[in-house]
Amino acid sequence: MKSRSTVEIRRCRPLLGTFVEVAGAATNAATLERGIIAAFAAVEKVHRLMSFHDPDSDVSRMNRDAFPKSVIVHPWTWKVLEAAQRFARESHGVFDIATARFLASWGYFPGCQHQPDNAATWRDIFLRKNCRVFFRRKLIIDLGGIAKGFAVDRAVAALKASGVKAGIVNAGGDLRVFGPISRIIHVRHPAEPTVAAAAVRLSQRAMATSGVYFARRKHRGQYVSPLLDGCTGRFARELISVTVAADECVVADALTKIVFALRKQAAGLLDQYRADALILERDALPSSKFNLSCDIADRTRFD
């Protein structure tokens, strides 16, 4: 129950290729304002460090220079790379940040001039001491499948460090809720993304959703998408959505891509990370469901 003196503030900015919303509640307006400013500063920092398109970002410097010599990156970039490599190992290569070459060839990175080795995979990325990164082959990476979740976690950490006791950070569907208040989160209909198909009650957890409804495009007469199985190089075609809840958003973000490719074969990884998955089929009926509260919603339309 909120007290009469509780202050609530909500802000939204375009970042990470989407809209990032930060909302919080506190008893002191100045504390809350400082927290929200710090949260957006954390997201902006992730954006600068891990953008594929910014020529000065860590990602661009690695893609340009990490083969044949190594590159020193920021500790935050290093943490995301460590997480990406861990998920690559645990998924046996289904999650692979080195598949960016496919996205570039399909037009997702306009103006990309890199000519990577087509045989390169996550196994050719070496993380050395002191945040030094080396590519064994010429390759390009994209952190778009995990960096957004990391940014949400950093924003939540900034809010908490500023004294904000409750809130939510939402970066285009990658989100995290903290504090004593639970929130209802709506999941889009896979075939009609302007309509809500499910509602999840989330408390002290993070959640991420992946689907092809906004991201797919035509390439040489067929639809392609940025959701890739790193083992096969095949892109997702199905109009389904995968939602994962976990303790951290970086985990939920990465696991959505793995579950999308593996479906129920990813159950072991979900258990390992204390995560839950909801797969909505094209007709919006669930084929796998959260252990936490999850209901099929009425046809609520998104604004």
Secondary structure, DSSP 8 states (H G I E B T S, - for coil): ---TT-EEEEEEEEETTEEEEEEEEES-HHHHHHHHHHHHHHHHHHHHHH-SS-TTSHHHHHHHHTTTS-EE--HHHHHHHHHHHHHHHHTTTSS-GGGHHHHHHTTSSTT------TT--GGGEEEETTTEEEESS------TTTHHHHHHHHHHHHHHHTT--EEEEEETTEEEEESS--EEEEEE-SS-TTBEEEEEEESS-EEEEEESTTT-EEETTEEE-S-B-TTT--B--S--EEEEEESSHHHHHHHHHHHHHHGGGGHHHHHHTT-EEEEE-TTS-EEE--SS-EEE----B--
